[in-house]
């Protein structure tokens, strides 16, 4: 019988680009959370490894080559038939591929009792894989390897919207005007409600938002559509785009906003979901 692991969407509530290393990699300071919508990875141990990709966002992905799920299985040294149900848009700034790789690592470790790979091997799969493997809100720094705990975040709901246009992360970074921007505050405050969380996010930045919008102006429409919804506390782009998120107080407001955006923009991918809380 196949075992299954959830691969939740990764959301950059903030994303400050604060430097660049000599090798060209950018240094980040980002508040990362996870949403209750995502892909699912299932596996059966087998001598004949394979990957079958299904789901509404399967187009454009294959079960061959350099797929991150297959790479993660090779890192674990496990042979398995893997099925990926692809729900999240591809190349959309919400860590879909990284979340899938992290879910594969967790799943195969659970199935076999093997230890998870070391930090360097995890980071080699992708800059977002370490935080996705941790699977909980964190302050992410460096090129993705630095993870610090943050004070508990309030219960909140997200609406995610993507115009179904892939964004090239390297192109967005190349369009970045400066890479030595200010970091977030040294100490993360304890945020006691959605209003305080939204106020904190509004005072921070996503330094990739402007260059991404220059590359793909429709991102501005997506952000504006979220901002216009009743109950939206703050709207911003996640990661390098093109997905934007809106922050809401309650599930009904979020669901109403998602329905309104779907009606106005039927070609877009839209989802409402809770901000995931750590497992007790």
C-alpha positions in Angstrom: 0.0 0.0 0.0 1.3 3.5 -0.9 2.2 6.0 1.8 1.5 9.6 1.2 3.0 13.0 2.3 1.6 16.5 2.0 3.7 19.1 0.3 2.3 22.5 1.3 2.7 25.8 -0.5 5.6 27.9 0.9 4.7 31.6 1.2 7.3 34.4 1.6 5.4 36.9 3.7 8.6 39.0 3.5 11.6 38.7 1.3 14.5 41.1 1.8 17.6 40.7 -0.5 20.4 41.9 1.7 23.6 41.0 -0.1 25.3 38.9 -2.8 28.1 36.4 -2.4 31.2 36.3 -4.6 29.7 33.3 -6.4 26.7 35.3 -7.4 24.2 33.8 -5.0 22.0 36.4 -3.3 21.6 36.6 0.5 18.1 36.7 1.8 16.2 37.6 5.0 12.6 36.2 4.7 9.7 35.3 6.9 8.4 32.0 5.5 5.1 30.3 6.3 3.1 27.5 4.9 -0.5 27.3 3.6 -3.0 24.5 3.8 -3.0 23.9 0.1 -0.4 21.9 -1.8 0.8 18.8 -3.7 0.8 15.2 -2.6 3.6 12.7 -2.9 2.9 9.0 -2.7 5.3 6.1 -2.9 5.6 2.3 -3.0 9.1 0.8 -2.5 10.1 -0.9 -5.8 13.1 -2.3 -7.6 11.9 -0.3 -10.6 11.9 3.4 -9.8 9.5 5.7 -11.6 7.5 8.9 -11.2 4.0 9.4 -12.4 2.7 13.1 -12.4 -1.0 13.7 -12.2 -3.3 16.5 -11.1 -4.5 19.8 -12.4 -1.0 21.3 -12.8 0.7 18.2 -14.2 1.0 19.7 -17.7 4.6 20.7 -18.4 6.1 18.2 -15.8 7.3 14.7 -16.6 8.3 11.8 -14.5 11.8 11.7 -16.1 15.0 13.6 -16.2 16.0 16.1 -13.5 12.6 16.3 -11.7 13.3 17.3 -8.0 11.2 14.4 -6.7 13.5 11.9 -8.5 16.6 13.8 -7.3 15.3 13.7 -3.7 14.8 9.9 -4.0 18.3 9.5 -5.3 19.7 11.5 -2.4 17.8 9.2 0.0 19.2 6.2 -1.9 15.7 4.6 -2.1 14.2 2.9 -5.1 10.4 3.6 -5.3 7.5 4.1 -7.6 6.4 7.6 -6.8 3.2 9.4 -7.7 3.0 13.2 -7.6 -0.4 14.9 -7.5 0.4 18.4 -8.8 -1.9 21.0 -7.4 0.4 24.1 -7.2 1.4 26.0 -10.3 4.9 25.5 -11.6 7.5 28.2 -11.3 5.1 30.3 -9.3 7.1 31.6 -6.2 5.4 29.3 -3.7 8.0 26.5 -3.6 6.1 23.8 -5.4 9.1 21.8 -6.6 11.0 22.4 -3.4 8.0 21.3 -1.3 7.7 18.2 -3.4 11.3 17.3 -2.9 11.0 17.9 0.8 7.9 15.8 1.0 9.7 13.0 -0.8 12.6 13.1 1.7 10.2 13.0 4.6 8.1 10.2 3.1 11.0 7.9 2.1 12.7 8.5 5.5 9.4 7.5 7.2 8.9 4.4 5.0 12.4 3.1 5.3 13.6 4.3 8.7 16.6 5.9 7.0 18.0 9.2 8.3 17.3 12.4 6.4 20.3 13.6 4.3 22.7 16.2 5.7 22.1 20.0 5.4 24.5 20.3 2.4 22.7 17.6 0.4 19.3 19.1 1.2 20.5 22.6 0.2 21.9 21.2 -3.1 18.4 20.2 -4.1 17.3 23.9 -4.0 17.5 27.0 -1.8 13.9 26.5 -0.6 14.2 22.8 0.2 15.6 23.2 3.7 12.7 25.4 4.9 10.2 23.2 3.1 11.8 20.1 4.8 11.3 21.9 8.2 7.7 22.6 7.2 7.0 25.3 9.7 7.2 29.1 9.9 10.8 30.3 10.1 13.1 33.2 9.4 15.1 32.0 6.4 18.5 33.6 5.8 21.7 33.2 3.8 20.9 31.5 0.5 18.3 29.4 2.2 20.4 27.4 4.7 19.8 29.6 7.7 16.6 28.8 9.6 15.6 30.4 12.8 12.5 29.9 14.9 10.0 32.7 15.1 7.4 33.5 17.8 4.1 31.7 17.3 2.1 33.4 14.5 -1.7 34.1 14.9 -4.3 32.0 13.2 -4.9 33.6 9.8 -6.2 32.7 6.3 -4.6 33.3 2.9 -5.9 33.7 -0.6 -3.3 32.8 -3.3 -3.7 33.9 -6.9 -1.5 33.2 -9.9 -2.1 34.2 -13.5 -0.8 30.9 -14.8 2.3 32.5 -16.2 5.6 31.1 -15.1 8.3 33.5 -13.9 12.0 32.9 -14.4 13.7 33.4 -11.0 17.1 34.1 -12.6 15.6 36.8 -14.8 14.0 38.4 -11.8 17.2 38.4 -9.8 19.1 39.9 -12.9 16.5 42.7 -13.0 17.1 43.5 -9.3 18.4 47.1 -9.1 20.4 46.6 -5.8 21.2 43.6 -3.7 22.3 45.4 -0.5 18.9 46.2 1.0 18.1 46.5 4.7 17.2 43.3 6.6 14.1 42.8 8.7 14.3 43.9 12.4 16.9 42.0 14.4 14.2 40.6 16.7 11.0 39.2 15.4 8.1 40.7 17.4 5.4 38.5 18.9 2.3 39.2 16.7 -0.9 38.7 18.7 -3.5 38.8 15.9 -4.0 39.0 12.2 -4.0 42.9 12.3 -0.6 42.9 13.9 0.7 40.2 11.5 -0.6 42.3 8.5 0.9 45.5 10.0 4.3 43.8 10.3 4.2 42.4 6.8 3.2 45.8 5.4 6.2 47.4 7.1 8.6 44.9 5.4 9.2 44.2 1.7 9.6 41.7 -1.0 12.5 43.1 -2.9 11.8 40.9 -5.9 8.3 42.3 -6.4 9.3 45.4 -8.5 11.7 43.5 -10.8 9.1 40.7 -11.2 6.4 43.2 -12.1 8.7 44.8 -14.6 9.2 41.3 -16.2 5.6 40.4 -15.9 3.2 43.4 -15.5 0.2 41.1 -14.9 1.5 40.5 -11.3 0.4 44.0 -10.6 -3.1 43.1 -11.6 -3.0 40.0 -9.4 -1.9 42.0 -6.4 -4.5 44.7 -7.0 -7.3 42.1 -7.3 -6.4 40.7 -3.9 -6.0 44.2 -2.3 -9.5 45.1 -3.6 -11.3 42.2 -1.7 -13.2 42.9 1.4 -11.3 41.8 4.5 -7.9 41.7 2.8 -5.4 43.0 5.4 -2.4 43.1 3.1 -1.4 41.8 -0.3 2.0 41.0 -1.6 3.9 38.8 -4.1 5.5 35.6 -2.8 9.0 34.6 -3.7 10.0 35.6 -7.2 6.3 35.4 -8.4 4.0 35.3 -10.0 1.8 34.1 -7.1 0.5 36.8 -4.8 -1.2 36.4 -1.4 -3.8 38.2 0.5 -4.0 37.9 4.3 -7.5 37.6 5.9 -8.9 37.3 9.4 -11.3 34.4 8.9 -12.1 31.5 6.5 -15.4 32.9 5.2 -13.8 36.2 4.1 -11.0 34.4 2.4 -13.4 32.0 0.6 -15.6 34.9 -0.6 -12.5 36.7 -1.9 -11.3 33.7 -3.7 -14.7 33.1 -5.3 -14.8 36.8 -6.4 -11.4 36.6 -8.0 -12.2 33.3 -9.8 -15.4 34.9 -11.2 -13.6 37.9 -12.4 -10.5 36.1 -13.7 -11.5 32.5 -14.6 -8.1 31.8 -16.2 -6.2 32.4 -13.0 -5.3 29.8 -10.4 -6.8 30.8 -7.1 -6.9 29.0 -3.7 -7.9 29.9 -0.2 -6.3 28.1 2.7 -5.4 28.5 6.4 -1.9 29.6 7.5 -0.6 26.3 8.8 0.3 26.1 12.5 3.0 23.9 13.9 2.0 20.4 14.9 1.8 19.9 18.6 
